[in-house]
Amino acid sequence: MRVTIFGCGYVGLVTGACLAEVGNTVTGVDIDEEKVVGLNTNHVPIYEPGLSDIISRGIAEKNLWFMTDAKNAISQAEIIFIAVGTPQDEDGHADLTHVLNVARTIGEYLTTNDVLVVIKSTVPVGTCEKVRKSIAKHLSKPLRFNVASNPEFLKEGAAIADFKRPDRIIVGVDHPDHAMRLRQLYGPFNRHHEKLMVMDIRSSELTKYAANAMLAARISFMNEISQIAARVGADVEQVRQGIGSDPRIGYAFIYPGSGYGGSCFPKDIHALRSTARDHEYSPQLLDAIEAVNDRQKLVVFQQVKKHFDCNLIGKTIAVWGLSFKPDTDDMREAPSRVLLDNLWREGANVKAFDPKAMPEASRIYGDHQQLQLCEDPYQALTGCDALVVITEWKSFWSPDFARIKQLLKTPVVFDGRNIYSPSQLDSLGFTHYSIGRKPVLQNEEDALLALAG
């Protein structure tokens, strides 16, 4: 099939590359000419495992290319995906400027009947109707076209696998017959059992927000439990295993840590809260999810500050991990950014390392006087007063602890993702802080006093 995708960001690139790989002819459209030139020479602007290889093959086989010429791209298309960004507006709503600009462009250049316009961007309920009206308004002549909702469910760091082996493919249409072309398009990814779910458009639009809100709720719930565990003398890792063994709960997204970040959860929670209030409903649970997450991002910093008796002036802290999660270079809303800002505000210097996010950190912070970006994790330790692990990259899980101890001024580790064994670090002579695991109180009376306090 001939597919055009507006937006060569994370979702657009993964979608286009995977569709091209199974034989479709895919054109990616973006207004950034430099990005387009780079993509056509296989310079992928984001890090996602496997993505660069797929794009390279698509370009070599001449069924994937990128352009800025919207008119040309629209004229070739049977299906047009809108996969542009929907950043958070100042009032918390999703900013639909880019989506509606694309809709207007489609209306201006559409010349054939029966083109299917598919909204892949994460958008509030009712957006497909706005897109339909905008296209119709700008048509130069009456044409038949359909608009569908097809939200993405891609995890950064595992997006290729998620697209090729989806848990579900949500399609929102006005009439079930309109889903036929999307069923054909997704056929190669829907072979073993039926994964395509057809529903009305508004339900499809809401499903994406509901899914992200549920996942964020699980994270914030476990982080809330971690704070209780730390105060009553329980081990949150044992609690996690205990509740995760219940098949009604499961283990996914119940790992305590330093809070969630990224491009999806924070802005989508904001947007869903705004939608609820627009319809005169107070979303108390959504408010709490965000409040817990904001508080959790401060936990490691507060541990560092307390350890050094509230005096960080002149201290140098090593930070391992800058991206909001492993296997991505995305630092949007990352817990590391909250940590760095607070350390600097208190007068500390930072030496940091991340396997993939160093260029992004350099772009964000430039030549910040209190930040040194290091070439490897051990270089970041030299002469530092403590180590903070804020992103759980696999390369951080089994480090050379003897070397860490040798390089640090004082053997102090703040484990913001609970990837190390407290007993192991204790036996090696480290002072070790984690999330919801230490200190462990010895008796019930202490636990009750701590909870009351």
N, C-alpha and C positions, 0 to 999 in steps of 0.2 A: 504494500500500500504506500501511497505518497503522503508523507507526514511532514508538517511544518510545526516547529516548536518555537514559540516566542519566549525568550529568556534563556540565556546560556549560563545560568548559575548552577547551584548544586542539583536541584530537582530536574531542570531542563537538560543538563548534560548527562546525567545518569539515565533518564528516560530515553533521550535520543540515542545514546550509545547502545543501550540494550535493545531498542527496537530495530536499529540498523543491523545489529549483529545477527538477527534472525531473518534478515532479508528485505526488510522494508527500506524504502528510499527516504532518508530523513534530512531535512534542512533545518538548521538551527539559526535563529535570528536574534541579533542583539544590537543595541544602539552604540555599544562600545567598539569602535573600529579596531582599536589596538588589541582588544580581547579576541575579536574575530580573526584577525591576522594571525595571532598567536595560536589559536585553536586549529586553524587550517595547516599549521606547521607543527602540530602536536605539542604545543606549550599549554598544558592544562593549568588554569589559574587556581585550582583548589587541589588539596590532597585527599584522595579517596582510593583505598587499595583496589587495584585492578582497572580503574577507570581509564588511565592514560593508555594502557595496552588496547582496550576495546576501541577507543577513539582512533588510535593509530591504525588499527585494522580496518575500521570503517572508512577512513580517508583513503587508505591504500586500495580498497575494493571499490571505491567511488560510489558508495551509497550513503555516505555521511559527509556533509560539508556545512560550512557556516558562512553567513553573509549579513550585511546590514540592509540589504535591499528588500524591504518588506513587501513591496508590490510584486516583485518577481517571486518571492517565496509563497505568497498567498495564491498567485495564479497557478502554481503547480500542485496545490494541496487538495487532498480528499478529506483529510482530518487536520485540524489546526488545534494544537495545544497552547494554552496560555499558562506559562510556568514562571511568571515574573514575581518579584518580591512583593510581599505585603507587610512592610515594616509597621511597627507600633507607632500610632499617631500620638500627639501630645496628650490627648485625653484618654488614651488607653485603647481606642478603637484601632482596628486594622486599617491601614492607609491603602485605599484602593486606587490611588492615582495611576499607578503603572498598569494595573489590570484594565481600567477603563480607557486608558490611552491606547492599549492594544486593541480593545473592542472597537474604538473609533477608527483605528487604522484598518482593521478587517473590513468594516463597513465601507470605507472609502475605496478599497481596492478589490473587493470581492466582485467577481464577474460571472461565476458559474453557480448553478443550482446545486442543492443537496450537500453542501459542505457541512461537516459536523465540527462545531467549535466546542472544545473540551476544556473546562477549567481544572487545571492541575494545581494551581496555587491554592494555599490555604486561605479560605475566604469566609466571611460571615454569612449566615443564612440570608438568602435573598439576593446574593450577588449575581447568580446566574440570570436572574430576571433583569437586573440592571445591565448586564452585558448584552442580553438579547435586545433590549430597548435601544442601547447605544448603537449596536450594529445596524438595526433596522432604520434608525434615524439617519445614518450617514450613507446608506446605500444610494447609488446613483440611479438604480432602477429596481423594480420589485424582483426579489429573488427568494427562493426557498432555502432555508438553512435551519439547522437544529443546534441547540445548546445543551450540553450535558455536564454533569459534575463527576469528576473522577479523582478524588483526593489521593495524595501519596502517603505511604506508610513506610518510609525509608529511614533506617537508622544510620546516622553518620558513622563511618567506619565499617559498615556491613551493607551498604546500599546496593551494591551489585547483586549480592546473594539475595537480599530482600526482594529486588525487582524480578530476578529470575525464578525464585522459589517463594512466591508470596503466600502469606497466610490467608489473605482475602484480597479480592479486587472489587472495590466498591464503585458502582456506577449509578448515578442519579439521572433519571430521564423523565420527560413528560409522559412518554408512552413506552411500554416495554419493547415495541418494535424498533425504537430508536437506538436500543442497545446492541442491535445486531452487528454493526460495524466494529464496535468496541469488543464484542465477543470474538469476532474474527481476528482483530488486531492482537488481542491477548491470548489467542489460541495456543501459541507455543509455550506459554507460561501457565497453562490451565489444562494440562493433559492428564494428570494422574487421578485427580478428583476435582469436582466442581468447586471452584474458588470464587467465581464471579457472582456477586450479589447485586441484583437490580432492585432499586428502590426509587422513591420519588426524590426530586432534586433537593428539596429542603432537608430531608432526612439525611441525604448523603453529605450535604454541607455541614450539618451538625455532627455527624459521626466522627469526622476528623477531630474537631474540637473536643468532643466527649472522650475520645480515645486518649488524646494527650493529657486531658485533665485527670483521667483515671490513673495513668502512669505517674503523673506528677504527684497525685494524692498518695500513692503507695510509697514514693520516695519520702515525701514529707511526713507521712505517718511513721515510717521507720526511724527517721531522724528525730521525731518527737519522742519515740520510745527510747532512743539512745540517750536523750537528755535525762529521762527518768531513770534509766539504768545507771547512769553515772552518779546519780544522787542517792540511789538506794543500795548501791553496792552489787548490782547485778552485772552480768556480762552480756551485752547486747548481741554478740555473735552467737552465743548459745540460745538466746531468745529467738533470734532470726531462724536458726535451724529448727527450733521447736515449732514455730508457727508455720514455717515454710513446708514442713512435712505434711501439713494438712492439705489434701488435694484441692480443697475449696479456696485455699490461699495461694499455695505454690511459692517458688523462690524468686521469680522474676521481679525485679525492681523493688526489692526489700533490703537492699544493702545500705547500711548507714554510711554516711560520709559527710562531705563538705557542701552538700546542696547541689541542685541541678542547675545547668546553664544551657548555652547553645542558642540556636536561632529559632527553635520551635516552642518548647514548653513555656518560657517566660512570656513571650508575646502572645501566644495562644491563650494562656490563662487570662491575661489582661483583656484580650479581645472578647473572650466568652463572658467575662464579668461585665464588660461594657454592654454586650448584647442583652444580658439578663436585665441590667438596670434600664436599658432603653425600653424594655417591656415591663417595667415596674415590678421587678422581682429582685430581692436582695439575696445574692448568692453567698451565703455565709461560709459554706464549706470551701468554695473557691477562694474566698478572702483568706481563710485560715491556711490553705495550702501555700499561698504566696507568702504569708507572714512567717510561717515556719521556715520556709526556704530562705527568706532574707536573713532570718536570725541564725540559721545554720551556717551560712557563709561566713559568719563572724566567729564561729566557735574556735577554729584553729588559731586565729589571730589573738583571741582572748587568752588561749592557753599560753601562747608565746609571751604575751605581755605579762601575764601573771608569773610565769616562770622567772622572768628577769626583773621581778619586783617593780613592774610598771615603769621601768626605765630602759628604753631601747635606743637612746641616743648613743651613737657610735658603734652600735652592734651591727654585725653583718650576718645576714640570714641566707642560707642556701635554699633555693626552691627548686624542687624537681617536679616538672609538669607545669605547663601554661595553658594548653588547650582545655576545653571544658570536659573532654572525655578522651580516652585513648583512640588511636587510629584516625585522627582528624587534626587539621591545623586550625580549626575554628576556635576562636577565643571570645566569641560573642557571649556576653553574660557569664563568662567563666568565673568560678570561685577564685581562681588565681588572681583575677583583677581586683577583687575586693580585698584579698590578702595583701597584695602589693601596695595598693593605695593606703591601707591602714598602717602598714609597716613604715612606709615613707613619711606618713603624717606624724608618726611617733619618733622620727629621726633615725630610723634604721636604714642601712644599705642592703641591697639584694644582689646575690649572684645566682642566676637562673639558667636552667637547661630544660629543653623539651625536644624530643626526637624529631618533630615535624613543625612545630609552631614558632620556631625562632624568627623566620622572616616576617610572620604576622606580628610578633611581639615588637620587632624592630620598626615595623610600619606604624604600630599604635603608639609606641613610646619614644621613638626617635632616639636622640642622644640624652636620655634622662640621666641626670647626674648621679642618682642613687641606684641605678640599675646597670649591672654588667651581665651581658649575655655570653655564656660560655660554650665552648666547642664540645664538651662532653660532661657527663654528670659528675665525674670526680674532680675535674677542674673547678666546677662550681663550689666544691666543698672547701677548697684550700683557704685556710685562715678564717673560716666562718665560725660563728658562735653556736650555730645549731642548724639542723637540716629539717625542712618541711617538705613532705611529699603530699602534693595536692591533686595530682592526676595519676591514675593507676596504670601507667604504661607497663607492658609486660617486662620490658627491660629493667624496670625498677623493683620487680618482685624478689629477685634473688641476688642482691648486690654483694659485694665483698665488704662485709661489715668490719673486718679488721682494718681494711684500708680507710673506710669511712671514719672509724675511730681515730686513726692516725692523722687524718687530714683536718678534722675538726679541732677547734680550740678546746671545746668541751663536748663530751659524747652525749649530745641531746638530740633526739629524733621526735618530731611531731608527725604522726602518721594520720593524715587526713582522710585516708581511704581504708584503714584497717587491713592493710596487706601484710603486715609483719606480726610475728608471734610475740606477744609481750614477754612470755617466759624466756624465749630465746634471747631477746635484747637485754632482759634483766641479767641473764647469765653471762652475757658478754660485757657487762658493766655500763650499759647505756641507761640514761634516764629517758623513759619512753612514754609519750602521750598518744592516745588514740581516741576514737569516738565511741563513747559509751562502754568502755571496758575497764578503765582504771580511774581512780583507785577502787579496789574492791573492798567493801566493808566486811568485817569479820562476823558480825552477829546481827540479829534482827533488831535489837534495840538501837544500834548505830544506824541501821537502815531507816528505821522509822523517824529518828531524829533528823536525818539528812533530808528525807522527804518533806517533813514538816518545815524545815528551814529553808 
